[in-house]
Amino acid sequence: MITVESVEQDSTLQTAVTRYNDLRMRDALGSPALDSEQALEMLALGEVIIRKAGYGRQLSVRSARSAGASWAQIGAALGISKQSAWEAHARWISDQAEQHRRTGLEGFDAADEAAARALLEE
């Protein structure tokens, strides 16, 4: 059974995009038609791409903040307001901390969360 978790674990962003593009092109051309497993794989790959790109986006925001970029500059680079950029990053930090509380391995431990929040507020 195809799940987003299994696809995410087995794929980098680049491999997910490549496979998604291959399946999407086949689907668009309709020849040969995708079977149900391939269609579900394409759906899971789309979600993996969104997740991995979103994580990469927030890492880039953190890098921009570390390099001295303002929230107004970050918002402009993302095509959103500085408030929206700040709020999205704050949510990401909370999500990372919650993930660590749930798994004990992934995400931000207390020290990582504190460092991320300090950079958020600088």
URPELIN-V203496 format. One line per field, one symbol per residue. ss: DSSP state (@ for helix, = for strand, . for the rest). phi: phi as a letter, one per 30 degrees, with the letter a starting at -180 (. if undefined). burial: 1 if it has 24 or more other C-alpha atoms within 12 Angstrom, else 0. Layout:
# URPELIN-V203496
ss: ???
phi: ???
burial: ???
This chain:
# URPELIN-V203496
ss: ...@@@@@@@..@@@@@@@@@@@@@@@@@......@@@@@@@@@@@@@@@@@@@@@@@@@@@@@@@....@@@@@@@@...@@@@@@@@@@@@@@@@@@@@@@......@@@@@@@@@@@@.
phi: .dbddddddcbdeddddddedddddddddibddddddddddddddedddddddddddddddddddddjddddddeddcibddddddddddddddddddddddcibdicddddddddddddce
burial: 00010011001010011011001100000000000000101111111110110000010011011000011001100000000011011101110110000000000100001001101100
